[in-house]
């Protein structure tokens, strides 16, 4: 701020002409302001042109015009800086208020715990001195005073509902700002001025509960409007129906709601709720929206059980919205549910017993939606492909919702299950309802008409052992060819000509690779949207193969390796190159949810991608001990296909084969990513002992000795290990690339694969130039003549990039030619010393 002020003062001094300050008429100031908005920093030629084009400025010298623009830029910079500091100050004040309230709540909780500890100690002493009572009745009743009492049946008349509403309000406030629930800080979520808010999860209460406190730049009434529209932001919410609305004498409203939630996986049924929602205004002007289940009412409306849904219970939950000084709102969110974990297989019960997962998918989703909308209002900029942030957010919502619909396959949406082929690993549903097909047929424009069409969904769920969901998902995103190549050309010739976008991601004919075009990130960078261009995908038209690019709209979330209990998703749908906001979408993709039995402790480490499909081994650098890997995860895969109805049998067979091939590929990748399986699985024992690999290793070592005059490896005891095994476990990253105009990597040891964050198979998709930045490429190309002439070169330390785009620093690198038995150049080899992720 001082620097800006000083600059402005110096500019004002330049505005003095012979001791007189230059004054401008209002008309001149208005003209200069118009010019400033068009060009804030005009050049000397541009300033002279302005004087010529604007006669009202003709009596002002160009130097004075220059000074005016300098002063104007200084004032604009000061204004923006002052506005920014005011916003930061408001946020810090609001955060301080929240922290003081949280501190007060914790002090009350400590006092309560001290009192209970004293009480139990007194009871223990009395029990020791008193006569022992061994009756079962006394043992049972002694502990009942600390249980939550069961609510007796209530009258569902308006007066009875108001009584329930007031009770719900009291219970909700005691959770939001009191000590009714023992809250603990959610692992990995630390409060601060740049955090999303203060996040907590329950410890030891009935069901699962989470709480959040945060500041959003929206007025309370707008916040309430958004939060009440739960399907717009809660992607697990299928529908909320308002069945009745009652007004209360205090100006509030009571609503009777029926809500349905999607099941996150094919292995569990969906949930529904019969709710009362109470909206009221408190004496201090705060808005309150609280909810609870209506499971125990008499003489009133009720919602009978619904097929394919398990009736869950919402305990007192809701939103406390308080106006904030200077604008915006302070919001307290409480979600408290009993999701009936008994209704799912035992292995999946952690999904319904995790407060962390509830917080990630529900509580934080509400807070992120509010902050995202607030940012969109304050910065309504157009982003990728000419879309505004709100339009991209709506597209992401549609992708997630479409994927949930495919996973659940509800009959009331037209889905019907196809009989199994004898193997129950893949479930197939078909939907031929007109409502489902209305949008899908639009995909078949531009000369691709369709007759009677339908949509097929092939889906499956699988358990993963000791696999980091974030890294597995990132691998699937970056290395699509590892799992998308299923060789289904027989199907493509029969049905792909029905439309250019009928297959979601299949490799039909030639596949030149993928190009990722980023679109947008959410405000917290928890989710990002992008367009994937699959290059040179063969399509069929009139039985003629036509190379063409296919575009996919893709949303990815949960790739933060440090987040705890996060659901990782990769969802995509084929689109036209000029897709509209309301274009039909058939989402497909993956969802990975950790199955830790209890809410995990805070993660403090980042697991680097250390994987190989044929070869596995522990990293020679890096520390895995600090980053928690879930013991189990459940992965759900769902792919949708549009097809002509008369081809149903062949399409069903193709879809099953395709999804099974994906399952097989994912299992291989997951096994390679699992540290517990490295070295124990026969197919993963390092290194690959093929004659070709042994020969290449021998050439690498011989050439290193020939050109540099020293041994690359220590002497090997032939009885204990081979040269290949020694090179494979070498601490430095060793990698070979082809001698082509565009060198491609062909081999790397374990450290090299770890450094590039790839596998031996995917290694061949990486070119040498992609791992260096501009300075690194210049240094490399400068040394290439030396490598060609004398056979080797030493490169100074610098920065390179992994296949995931992460920067890597290395102390130095050595490059040398690898000669074969005939002393011809076979490839180029690099060795990077002391590398680490930046």
N, C-alpha and C positions, 0 to 999 in steps of 0.2 A: 504494500500500500504506500509506503514512504517513497519507494522508487518511482511509482506512478505519479505521485504528487509532485516530486521534484522535477520529473520530466515535463509535467504540465506547466510548472512555474517557469522553467527555462524557455518553453515554447512561448509563453506569454511575453517574456522579455524580448523575444525575437519579433513579437508583434508591434513593438514600439517603433515608430518611424519619426526620427528627428525629435524625440522627446514627447511625441504625441501618440496616444493609444488609438489604433484604428477602430473606428466605429462603423457598424454596418446597419443599414436600414432594415426594417422588418421584412421588406420585400426581398432584399438581398439574402437575409438569413433563411427565408423560406426557400429561395432558389438553391442555396448551398445545401440545405438539408435534403432537398430532393436529389441533388447530385450525389450527396454522401451515401444515401441508401442504395443508389445504383453502383457506386464505385467508392468505397471508403478510403482507398489509398491510391489516388490517381498519380500517374507519372507526370514528368515535367511537360511532355508533349500533350498529354491528356488535359492538364490544367490550362495550357494555352488554348487548346481547342474549346474548353468550357467557356473561357472568356469570350472567344469569338462567337460561339453559338448562343450565348446568353448576354444580350446587350445590357441588361441591368447590372452586370458585373464588369462592364468595360472600364470603369474608372478605378478598378482595384488591380494592383500589381500582382503578377504571378507569385512573387515571394510571399505576399500577404495571404493569398489563397492557400499557399502551402502551409503557412502557420495556422490558418483557420482549421484546415483538415487535421493537422497534428493535435491541436487542442481538442477538436471534436472526438478524435480517436481516444485521447486520454480520458475525456469525460465519460465516454462509453465504457472504457475499461474500468474506471472507478465505479461506475454504476453497477456493472456486472459483479465486480468484486464485493461491493457493499451488499448487493442482493444475496450473493453466495454466503457471505459471512453471517448475514441475518438468518438465512435458512439454516445454516449449521448451528447457530446459537439457539434457534427455536428447537431444533432437534435435540441438542444437548440438554436444554432445559427440560424438555419432555422426558428424555431418557433418564435424567437425574430424578425427576418426579417418580418415574416408574421404579427406579432402583431404591428410592427411599421407601416406597410402598412395599416393595419386595422385602427390604430389610426389616420393616415393621412386622410383616407377616412372619418372617423367619424368627424374629424375637418372640412373637406370640407362640410359635410352634415350639421353640426351645422351652419357654415357660410351661407349656402344656406337657412336654415330655418330662421335664424335671418334676412336675407335680405327679404325673403318672408313675414315674420311677419311685418317688417317695411313697406313694400310695401302695404300690406293689410290694415295696420293701416292708412296709408296716403290716400288710396282709400276710407276708411270709413269716414275719416274726410272730404274729398272733397265731398263725396256723401251727407253728412249732410248739408254742406254749399250750395251746388248747387241745382238747381231746380230739383224736383223729376220727373223722366221720367218713366211713368207707361206702356210704350209700351212693348208688349211681345218680340218684335224683339231685343230691347236693352238689356233686361234681358237675353235672350238666348246667344247673341253674347258676352256678357261680360265675360262669363265663358269659352268660347271656346278656349281661348288662352292657357289654362292649360291642354287641352286634348291632347292625343297622336294623331297626324294627321294620317288620313287614307292614305295609300300609293296608288297612282294612278296606273292604269293598266300599267304593264311593258312589254316591248318587250322581248320575250324569245329567241332572237338570242344570240350567244355567247357573243357579246358585252353587250347585255342587262343583261344576267345572271351574267357576271363579275361585272356589276354595282350593281346588287342586292347583290352579294357576298361581295363586299367591304363595302356596307352599313351595311350588317349583321355583318361583322367583327367589324365595329365601334360601333354598338349598343351593341354587346356582350361585348367588352372591357369596355364600360361604365358601364355595369352591374357587370362585374367581379372585376374591380378595381376602379370604379368611383361611382357616386351618382345617376345614372339613376333610380335605384330602392331603395326605403327605406327599408333597411335590419334591422332586429332585431334578436338578439341572439335566437336561437332555445331553447325552454324550456328543461331543463335537460341536455343540452350539454355545458359543460364549457371547454374553451380552457386551455391547459396545456401540459407539456412535455409527459404525458402518454395518452393524449386524441387522438382520431382519427383525429382531426383537428378542425378548426374554422367553426362552422356550423351556418347558418343564414337562416331565412325565410322572405318572403316579407310581407309588411304591406301596404295595400291599393292600390295595383297596379292591372292592368287588369289581369285576370286569376290567376294562382297560380305560385309561383316561389320559388326556394330555391337555396342556394349557399353554397359551401364548399371550404375551403383552407386547404391543408395538405401536408405532406412530405411523399414520398414513395421511397423505395430503388431500383428503376428501372430507367433505362436511358429513356430520353424523347421519343425516337423512339419506344421503347418497350411499353411505356405507351400509346402512340398514337395507336399502333397496337391493344392493348387490348381493349381500349375504342371504337374503330371503330367496333369491333366485338360485337355489343350490345347484340345479343341473348345469348352469352356465359356467361354474368354476370347479365343481366337485366331479371329476371325471369318472368316479366309481358310481355316481348317482344316475340311475336310469330314468326315474320320473318322481315328481312330487305332485300329488293331486290334492287340492284344497277342497274338502268335502263340505265344510260348513264354516261360517264366520259369525261370531257373536261380538257385539260391542259391550264394553263394561262401563260402569258408572264413572270410573276415574279417567275416562278418555282412552283406555287401552282397547285392544282387540284380542279375542281368543279364536284360534283357528284349529280345526280338526283336520289333520293331514294323514295321507297314506303315502309312504315313501318306499321305493325299491332301490336296492344297491346291486350292482353287478357282482358276480363272483370273480375273483382275480385269476382263477385257474379252472381248467376243465374238471378237476378232481373234487370240486366242492360245489354245493348248491348256493344259489343267490340268497340274499337277505332282504327282508322287508320289515317295516315299522308302522305301527298305528300310533300317531303322535298327537299331543296337544302343544300348540305353540302360543305363547303369551307375549304380546308386544305392549310395552308401557313406557311412560316417561317418568323419571324419578324427580324428586323435589329439586335437585341440583341441576336439572336440565339434561341429565344423561339418558340416553335411549337404552332400553334393555329388551333383548329378544331371547326368551328362554323356552326350552322344549323338554318334554319327557314323554315316555310311552304311556298309553292308556290301556293298561292290561287288566285293570281290576275295577271297572266301573259297572254300575247297575242302572237299569232302566234308561238306557240311552243308546246312541248309535254305536255300532261295533263293526270291525272289519274281520270277516271270517278268514280262515286260513286260505292261502292261495297256492295252487299247485306249482311245484318246482321252487318254492321259496320257503325258507326257514324264518319264522317270526323271531326277530331279535328284539332286545330291549335297549332303549335309550334312557339312561338315568339323567337326572337334572343337568342340562347342558345349555349352552347359549353364548350370547355376545353382549358385553357391556361396552357401550360406545359413548365416550365423553368428549365434548368439544375441547379443543386445544387452543390456548392463547396464541393469537397470530394466525389462526387458520389451521385446518386439518382436524384430525381426531386421534385420540388415544383409545385403543381398542383392547379389550380383554376377551379372549376366546377360551371356552372350555368345551371339550368333547369327552363324553363319558358314556361308554356303551358296554353292554354284555352281549357279545356276538355269538353266544351259544356254541362254544367250541366242541361240545359233545357230538355235534351233528356231522363232523368231518372226520376222515381217517386220522388216526393218532399222529401220524408223521406230519400232518398239516396243521395240527392244533396250535403250534406256535404262531401261525399267521393270525389267529384270532385271540391270542393271549399276549400280543406284543403292543405295549403302549407306544413304543418307538415307531412302529409301522403305522399306527393310527395317527400319530403326530405328523409323520412324513406325508401321508396321503390325504389327510383330511384337514388338520389344524393349520399346518403350514401352507397347504393349498389355498385356504381362504385368505391368509395374510399376503401371500404372493400375488393373488389375483387383485387385491386392493392396491397394492403397491404398483403393480403393472399398469392398472388403469390410471392411477395417479400420474405415473410417468408419461403415459400416452397423452393425457390431457395437457401436461406442461410442455411436452416435446412432441408435437404431432408431425413427426418427420416421416417422409416416405422412405421405405427401406428397399430390400431386395425385390426385383421384378416389379417395381412400381407399386408395391403393397404398403399400406399403412400398418403400423404395429397391431392395431385392433383387428384388422383383416387377417393378419398372420396368426394372431392368437385364436381367432375363430376357426381357422383351418386346422391348427393343432388340436383344438377341442374336437373337431369333426373326425380327425384321424383316430384319436384315442377312443372316442365313442364308437366309431365303426369297428375298431378292433375288439372292444368289449362286447359288442353285439355278436361278432363272429365267434368269440370264445364261448359265450353263453348259449347262443342258438335257441332263443325262446320260440315256442310254438305260436304264440300270438303275433309274432312278426313274420310268420310264414315258413319257418325252418322246420324241416322234417328229417329225422335221422335215417341214414341208409344202413341196411343190414351189414353186419361185419363180414369180412371175407375169411373169417376163421382166426385171424390174428387181431387182438384187441388193442394194439398199440396206437392206431390212428383211427380217430372218429371222423366220419364224413356226414355233413348235413347239406341238404339242397334246399334252395329257396326259389320258387318260381312265381311268387305272388306279384301282382302288377305293381304294388307299391315299391317293392324292392327293385323292380326292373325299369321303372320309369326313368331314373337317372342313368342307369347302366347303358341303356340303348344309345344314349347320347354319345358314348365313347366310340360308336361305330359310324361316325360321320366320315366325310371325305372318301366316298366310294367304298365303304365297308358296311353295307347294310346287313342287318341280322333278321332272321325270321323269329320264331318263338324262342326266347332266350331264358336262361336261368343263371343263378349264381350258386356256386359250390364252395363249401368251406371244408378243408381238411385240417384237422388240429390234433394236437397231442401234448401231453405233459410228461416231464421226466424229472427225476431227482438227480442232483449234482452233488458230489462229495468234495469238500475242501477246495472250492473254486471261487475266486474273487468275482462277484457278478459284474462289477464295473469294468474290470479288465477283459473279461470274456466278451462283454457287449462291445467294448471298444475294438476288440479284435474282429468281431463279426462285421462291424461297420467298416473298418479299414481294409479288410481282406475278404471282400465279397466272393471272389472266385474260389475261396477255400470251401464254401458250402453251397454256392448257387449253381455249380456245374453238375447237372444231373443227367445230361445226355438224353433228353426227351424229344429228339427230333421226330420220332415216329408220331408222336401226338401233334407236334406243331404243324406238320403238313396237313393234318386233318381238321384242326380246329382253330389255329391261330389266325387263319385268313378270315375268321369271323370278325376280327377287329384288331387293331394295332395295339390295344392295351389290355387284351384279355388275359395275358399272363403277367403275374406281378413282377417277377424278377428272374425268370428262368433263362438259362443260356440256350438260346436256340441258334444253332450254327455258330458263326464266328463271334468272338467276344473280345473287343479290343481294349477293355479296361473300363474303369469308372473315373469320372471327374466329379468332385464335390464342389458345389456352388453354394456357399453359405447365404442364408436369408436373414435370420434374426436370432438373438438370444433373449431369454427372459431377463427380467431386472436383476435376478440373483445368479444368472448364469447356470441355473439348475437344469435348464432345458434349452436346446437350440434346434432350429429348423433349417433345413437345407434342401436343395434340389440336387439329385444325383443324375448325372448323364451317363448312361451305359453306351459306350461307343461301339459302333459297327455291329450292332445286334441285327441278326438276319430276321427279316419278316417276310411273310408270304402274301402274295397277291396274285390271284389267278394262277396258282401253282408255280409262280416264279419267285425265286429268292431275291429279295431286295434289301441290300444293306441299309441300315438306318439306325439313328440313335434313339434310345428310349429314355424318357425322363421319368423320374420318381420324385414325388414329394415325400420328404422323410423328416420325422421328428425323433429326437434322441434325448433321453434324460437318464439320470442316475449314473453318470460316468465319473462322478467325483469319488476317487478312491478313499478319501478320508471320511465320507459320510457313513453314518451307522444306520443299519436297518433299512437302507434305501432300496426301493424297487427300481431296477434298471430296465428300461424299455427301448426298443428300436422298432418303430412302426413306420411303414411306408406304403405308398399307393401310386400306381402309374397315372401319369397326367399327360395332357397335351402340352406341347412346347409353349403355348400361349393360354394356359389354363385360366379360367375365370374363378372368382371367389366362390361361386355356387356350383362349380364343376362336380360331377359325380365322382365319388371316391370308393374304391374297394380296398380298404386297408388290410395289410398283412404284416407279420413280423414276429418279434420275440419279446417275452417278458420274463425277467428273472427276479425272484423274491427270496431273500435269505430266510432260513428256517431256524435261526438260533432260538433255543427254548426259552431263554429269558432275555430281557433287555440288556444288551451288551454294554461293556464298559467303553470308555472313550477311546477311539482309535488315535494313535499318534504317529502312524507311519504310512508311507506310500509304497505300495508294492509295485515294483517295476515289472514290465512284461518280460518274463524269462521262460519262453516256451519253445518247443520244437515238436513237430509231429512224429518224426522218426527218431529224434534224439532228444534226450532229456538229461538234466543234471542240475545240481544246485549252483546258484550264481557264485562266481569267484569273487565278485565285488558286490557291495550292497548288503543291507541288513534286512532280513525278513521278519525278525522276531518282534517288531513293534507294530506291525499292521495286522489287525484281526481278519482272519479269513473264516467265513461262516462254515461250520461243520457240514451243513446241508443247505441246499437251495432247491427251489422248485422252478423249473423252466417251462413255460407254456409257449407253444409254437402254433400259429394259426395262419393259413394262407387261403385267400379267396380267389376264385377263378370265375370269369363270365364265359358262358358257352352256349351253343345251340342245343336245344333240348333233345334232339334226335341223336346227339353224340354222348348222351349221359353216361352210358356204361363205359365207354373208352376213356372219358374224362375222369370218372371215378377211379379207374385203375391207374391212370396217369398220376392223379393227385396223391393217391396212397404211396405210389412208388417215389414220387418227388419228396414228400414229407419224410418218408423213411430214409431217403438218402441224406436229407438235411439232418435228421436225428443222428445218423451214423457219423456225419462230418462233425457235428457239434460235440459228440461224445469224444471223438479223437482230439479235438482242440481242447476240450475241458480236461481231459486226462493229462494232456501235456502241460496245462496250466496249473495242475494240482501238485503242490510240493510233496504231498504224502505218497503220490504214486510214482514220482520220479525214481528211477533205479529199481523199482520193485516190479514193474510191469514188463513182461518179456519184450514187447515191441518198443519200449522206451529205454532200454539199457544202452548207455553210451559206450563207445561210439559206434556208428554203422561200420561193421567190419567187412565191407565189400572190397574186392580187389581194386576197383577203380579208386575208392577213397584212400586205400593204403598207398597206391601208386602216386596219387596226387600229393599226399603228405610227404612222401619221399622226395618228389621233385621240388616241393616248397623248401624243404630243409637243405637239399643239395644246392639249390640256387642261392639261398641265403648265405651259405658258407662260401660259395664261389665268388659272389659279388662283394660281400662285406667282410670276408675273411675270418668270421667267427661262427660258432655254432648257435643255431636258433634254440635248440633244446639241449637239456642236460643229457649225458649218456643214459641209455635206456637198458634196463635189465630185461632181456628178451623173455625170460621165464615169467616175469611178473606182469609186464604190460607192454603194449606195442607202441611204436612211434605215433601212430594215429591217436591212440588214447592219450598219450602225453600232450600232443598238440591240442587235442580237444579240451583238456583241462588247463591249458596254459592261461596264466592270469591276464595277459594282454589280449586285446581283441585282434584276431587274425582273420582276414577275409580276402577272397579272390574275386576278380572280375574279368570278364572277357575282353579280348583285344579287338574291339569294334569301334566304329565311329561314335557310337553311344554305348560305352561299357556298361554291362549288366552284371550284378553280383551272381556268382555261381556256387560259392562255398563260403562258410564261416565256421569258426569254432564256437563253443558255448558262449564265451565272453563276447564274441562278435555278434551272435544272435541276440544276446542280452542288450548289447549296446544299440543295435538297430531296432530292438523291440519287434522281432519278427520270428518266423520259423524257416526251416530249410526250404520248404515248398514255396512260401510267400517271398523268400529272399530273391527269387528269380524275377520278381516283378519290380525290383528296386534298381534304378540306374545310379551310376556313380555320382553324377552331377547333383542328384536330389539330396545327398547327405551333406553337402557343403553349402555354406552361405556364399555371398558374393566375394568376400575377401578370401575365403577358403578355395573357391573355384579359381580365382586369379592366381593364387599361390600354386595350386596344383598344375594349372596349364603352363605356368612359367617353368615348372620343374619337369614337365613331360619330355622335352628334348633331352634333358640330362638322363632321364630314365632310359630313353631309347638308345643313347650313345654309350653310356657307361654301365647301364644295367640296374642302377639303383639311384635313389635320392632320399635325403632326409628333409622332412617337412617340419617347420616350426609349429609349436603348440597353437591351438586356436579353438574354434567352436565349429561343431558340425551338428547335424540333425538326425534324430531317429526317424523311423518310418511313421511314427505317430506325431512327428513335428516337434518333439521335445528337444531343447538345446542340450548339447553334450560338450563338455570341455575335455581336452586331452593335452598332455604335457608335450608330447612330440609324436610324430608318425614317421614310419619308414616304408618306402615303396620299392619293390624290386620285381624284375622280370622272372617268371618261372619258366625254366627250360625243360623240355622233355628229353627222352633218351637220345634223340637225334640232334639235341642242342638247338632246337627251334623254339621260338617263343610260344608258350602255351597259354599263359594268362598273366595278369598283373596281380601282385599280392601286396596288401597293406597290413601294417601292424601298428595299432594305436596303444601308446603307453599311458598308464595312470589316467584312464578316462572316468568321468563321473557325470551324472545328470546335474545340470545347473538348477 
